[in-house]
Each structure stands twice: as structure tokens, then as C-alpha cells.
Amino acid sequence: MNGETLHSIGDPARRTGLTVKTTRFYADTGIVPPTDRTAAGYRLFGPDAAARLELVRTLRDTDGGGRARLAPQEMDAMHRLARLSTPSGSS
């Protein structure tokens, strides 16, 4: 963990204005994966999670309607972005 502070799912959700449910969806699809999990299985996010969620929210909202309207190739691009910004050795 390199001594970084990890936060429960509510913190990055609050900081970005997203719901916990939406943040959980992005985590489960691999777009913004959790950094770690507690012994009970709760997701923990590092300091970069809020920035990544902000990017996803911005991309999602570019249609102006406030709802996700991404074509399959756009979702693929977001998945590639998530993989590129995940530290080596993390899954």
C-alpha cells in the first residue's frame, strides 16, 4: 500500500457527487477498481480514486443529458484507461 490512506466507498463517491451505487458499479466493471478490500470484503479506494471517478463522470456527462449514453467502443476505451492507470501488479 506504500503507506497511502485508503477510504471506504462513500468517501470518493461523496467527493465526486456520485452515488455509492454508481461508484460500486464502476468498481465492479473494472473502470475504477478498488485498491484493496477489508477482511469483510468492503472496497477500499486510494487517493487517486476520486480523480478517476471525476474523469468517468465527466465522460459520462458529455452527452448533456446527465445519463450514461456510451457506445460499446467508448466503454472499451474507458476500460483501457482504467487498466492503464492501475499500478502494475494490481488487478
Secondary structure as GFF3:
##gff-version 3
##sequence-region A 1 91
A	DSSP	beta_strand	7	8	.	.	.	ID=ss1
A	DSSP	alpha_helix	10	16	.	.	.	ID=ss2
A	DSSP	alpha_helix	20	28	.	.	.	ID=ss3
A	DSSP	beta_strand	36	37	.	.	.	ID=ss4
A	DSSP	beta_strand	43	45	.	.	.	ID=ss5
A	DSSP	alpha_helix	49	61	.	.	.	ID=ss6
A	DSSP	alpha_helix	72	84	.	.	.	ID=ss7
###
